[in-house]
Amino acid sequence: MLRLVIGNKNYSSWSLRPWLLLQGLGIPFEEITLKLDTPEFAREIKRYSPAGRVPVLLDGELAVWDSLAITEYLAEKFPDLSVWPSDPAARARARSVCAEMHSGFASLRSALPMNVRASLPGCGWSMAVQADVDRITGIWTDLLERSGGPFLFGKFGAADAFYAPVASRSATYALKLAPEALAYRDRILAMPAMQQWCAAGRAEAEFLIHDEPYSRAP
Ligand SMILES: N[C@@H](CCC(=O)N[C@@H](CS)C(=O)NCC(=O)O)C(=O)O
């Protein structure tokens, strides 16, 4: 059985990506949760990954770390599932938008950290954040037009999982989205797996000050 090491569901956007991919594709796995910013995290993560970060996918003795490497591993292990689209051009586009998320959108990611349980309308907004939001919603609109939806490449896959934390952030920070982007955002948030992740995130009690730039410690 595959195992996925993840961080707090309220905060860990990188953990959400492979977790949602596994869930959305119906791949069975066990979850190992390590609470971020704790001595236990620092101690335990070394057992799983030399990189010291979550997510980590464990397949027997093999540890695969980093969300993009995990995604590629799953695509190779489950070639009949829609991790990537089957059409080569669509697959190249899917890899491009995942790589763009993986290495980009620094303004959005730093000013609007994922925080499932919070409601912070308008917090963190800047022109740079808006430029990231515009680019992301441009990606969504273009891909949905090409594929016809309901997901970015028709069937649910890696690209949807990579942008799922933006769906969560757009709810937390009440981002203004065009109707097509809003409808896609709502489809992601309505996925049973996404609801399950968010419910678990809301139930968590940890407060990480570095991830809460607009709140006071309780
Ligand atoms: N590029 C990595 C990023 C992973 C990452 O930054 N994970 C954060 C949690 S969301 C982490 O493990 N932080 C713990 C630490 O840095 O001590 C990926 O795509 O998996």
The ligand as an SDF file (V2000), in Angstrom:
LIG
                    3D

 20 19  0  0  0  0  0  0  0  0999 V2000
    8.8780   21.9080   -3.7540 N   0  0  0  0  0  0  0  0  0  0  0  0
    8.2970   21.1300   -2.6580 C   0  0  0  0  0  0  0  0  0  0  0  0
    7.8100   22.0820   -1.5780 C   0  0  0  0  0  0  0  0  0  0  0  0
    7.5000   21.3600   -0.2930 C   0  0  0  0  0  0  0  0  0  0  0  0
    7.3150   22.3010    0.8930 C   0  0  0  0  0  0  0  0  0  0  0  0
    7.7730   23.4640    0.8940 O   0  0  0  0  0  0  0  0  0  0  0  0
    6.6560   21.7700    1.9410 N   0  0  0  0  0  0  0  0  0  0  0  0
    6.4710   22.5060    3.1840 C   0  0  0  0  0  0  0  0  0  0  0  0
    5.0370   22.3510    3.7020 C   0  0  0  0  0  0  0  0  0  0  0  0
    3.7950   22.9420    2.5930 S   0  0  0  0  0  0  0  0  0  0  0  0
    7.3530   21.9070    4.2620 C   0  0  0  0  0  0  0  0  0  0  0  0
    7.5700   20.7180    4.3010 O   0  0  0  0  0  0  0  0  0  0  0  0
    7.8350   22.7310    5.1750 N   0  0  0  0  0  0  0  0  0  0  0  0
    8.5380   22.2470    6.3180 C   0  0  0  0  0  0  0  0  0  0  0  0
    9.8500   22.8790    6.5320 C   0  0  0  0  0  0  0  0  0  0  0  0
   10.3380   23.5940    5.6170 O   0  0  0  0  0  0  0  0  0  0  0  0
   10.3960   22.6870    7.6270 O   0  0  0  0  0  0  0  0  0  0  0  0
    7.1650   20.2610   -3.2330 C   0  0  0  0  0  0  0  0  0  0  0  0
    6.6920   20.5600   -4.3410 O   0  0  0  0  0  0  0  0  0  0  0  0
    6.7960   19.2360   -2.6310 O   0  0  0  0  0  0  0  0  0  0  0  0
  1  2  1  0
  2  3  1  0
  2 18  1  0
  3  4  1  0
  4  5  1  0
  5  6  2  0
  5  7  1  0
  7  8  1  0
  8  9  1  0
  8 11  1  0
  9 10  1  0
 11 12  2  0
 11 13  1  0
 13 14  1  0
 14 15  1  0
 15 16  2  0
 15 17  1  0
 18 19  2  0
 18 20  1  0
M  END
$$$$
